[in-house]
Each structure stands twice: as structure tokens, then as C-alpha cells.
Amino acid sequence: MSSESSSRSGPRPRDLTSFGPRGEGWVGVQSALGLLVLFSGPMTRGAWADDVAVFLAPLGIVIVLAGVALFVLGGLTLGPSFSIWIKPRDGARLAKDGIYRWMRHPVCTAQVLIGVGWALAWGSLVALALMPVYAWYLDRYKLAIEERWLLDTYPEYAAYRAAVPHRMIPWPPGKQGQGG
């Protein structure tokens, strides 16, 4: 692998011991960002005018429920392979079926949906402004590192990644698109 391609995809897992043997540090940063969104929602609520809030608050609740459903679907598909840590469990199987045919990281997509919906439901511009930061961190850091571990653990992951080009954006199975 060239140094250019390795710098784009993030550091190799074995270089990240300071972030914990299972990726605890990466999950910690994700959790801190998630808690910022969670608490900033009610603490900075009321940004929408009443005539806008009457539309955005219910829309936010629907988005939260869609995110919860996607999270559950992703978790059920993973079954005992599900883990909060980014390093795959010993003996875990690579999920390539169900929702994982459409995107490689539906649980993270679900977390972004829940955060966006939460921000809309509370009418919090602060929480809404934090969501692109949260999604960027997941995509460019945490998931990039997780995918390095997946490549090291599952020889078939490279082919799966080519077949399912999007990390977090749903894409119809078998269709070509830009990676992400």
C-alpha cells in the first residue's frame, strides 16, 4: 500500500495503541460528541418560530424513530457480532446481508439520523450544527480506523467494500457509485 493511500484511509490499527486495544479512545470521542448533541438539544431549544416548529418538531421525531429502527435493524443483522468497540470481536462474522447490502455502517448512519432528528425536535441550532461535526468524525476518523481493522480481520472485506461503496449513505445493492 502506498503512503498516499494509507494517509487517506487513516492510520493502521496497530499504530493506535494509545487509543486502546479495541478502539476505546475512538469510541470515547464519538461518545463525547454524541453527549454534546444530546444535552445541547434541550439546553438550547426553541430556535424555530412556532409556525416552523409545528412542522420541524414532528419531522424530528419521525427522523429519530427512523434512526432507532435502522439502529435496531443493523444490530439485529450483526447479532452476536455487534460490539460498541471498533475492533471486531474474536470469532465475529462479517455482515454482508440485510441492511449491510445497502451501506457498510448502518448503525453509525442511525446515530446521525437520531442526532439530526433530536436537534430538529428540540429546535436546537447548536445540536443541529454539531451533527455535521459528528458525521465527519465518524466517517473520516472512527470508521476509517474501523475499516482498517475489518480489512485486517476479514480477507473478503476489500471485495465487500468495493461492492458496497458507501460507508453511511444507503445505496441500492449492485449499483455503482462513489465510495464514502
C-alpha positions, -999 to +999 in steps of 0.1 A: +000+000+000+014+034-009+019+060+017-005+083-002-034+057+001-026+049+037-027+085+047-061+090+030-076+060+048-062+067+082-035+052+104-032+014+106-049-001+137-016-014+151-004+023+153-033+032+176-024+015+208-028+048+227-065+047+217-069+013+233-067-023+221-103-023+209-105+014+199-118+027+232-104+062+226-122+065+192-155+054+208-148+078+237-145+108+213-177+096+195-195+094+228-184+128+239-197+143+206-229+124+210-234+137+246-228+172+234-257+168+209-279+151+235-275+178+261-274+208+238-308+199+223-329+207+254-304+233+267-306+254+236-341+246+224-366+269+208-347+282+178-377+278+155-406+301+152-439+285+162-451+281+126-419+263+117-417+243+149-451+228+143-436+212+112-399+206+123-406+191+157-428+162+144-404+157+115-376+154+140-394+128+159-400+108+127-363+110+119-354+099+154-377+069+151-363+061+117-328+062+132-338+039+161-353+015+136-321+015+115-300+010+146-321-020+157-320-034+121-282-031+120-278-046+154-301-075+147-283-082+115-249-082+133-263-104+160-236-116+184-210-098+162-224-065+174-200-045+196-196-009+207-158-012+200-144-007+166-122-038+166-142-068+155-149-094+182-129-126+181-149-151+160-173-124+147-187-128+112-186-101+086-222-089+080-228-085+043-265-093+042-297-074+050-291-037+055-254-042+051-261-048+014-270-011+012-244+005+034-214-006+054-221+011+087-259+014+092-256+017+130-235+049+126-259+062+100-287+056+125-268+076+152-265+105+128-302+103+120-311+102+157-290+133+163-304+153+134-339+143+145-332+152+181-319+186+171-350+193+149-374+180+176-359+203+202-354+232+178-318+234+187-295+252+162-265+242+184-273+205+183-280+207+146-247+225+140-229+197+159-243+170+137-220+176+106-191+175+130-203+142+145-209+127+110-175+140+098-157+125+128-175+091+123-167+090+085-132+103+084-118+090+117-137+064+136-150+044+106-117+048+087-099+031+116-126+005+120-124-004+083-086-009+087-094-035+114-121-050+092-096-053+063-070-069+086-096-093+101-116-103+071-098-110+038-132-106+020-137-071+033-120-055+003-144-071-021-174-062+001-162-026+003-160-025-035-195-039-038-210-016-012-193+017-019-208+039+008-199+038+045-230+056+057-252+065+027-277+039+016-271+028-020-290+001-039-272-032-039-253-039-071-253-003-082-221+016-088-214+048-070-188+069-054-172+054-022-179+071+010 
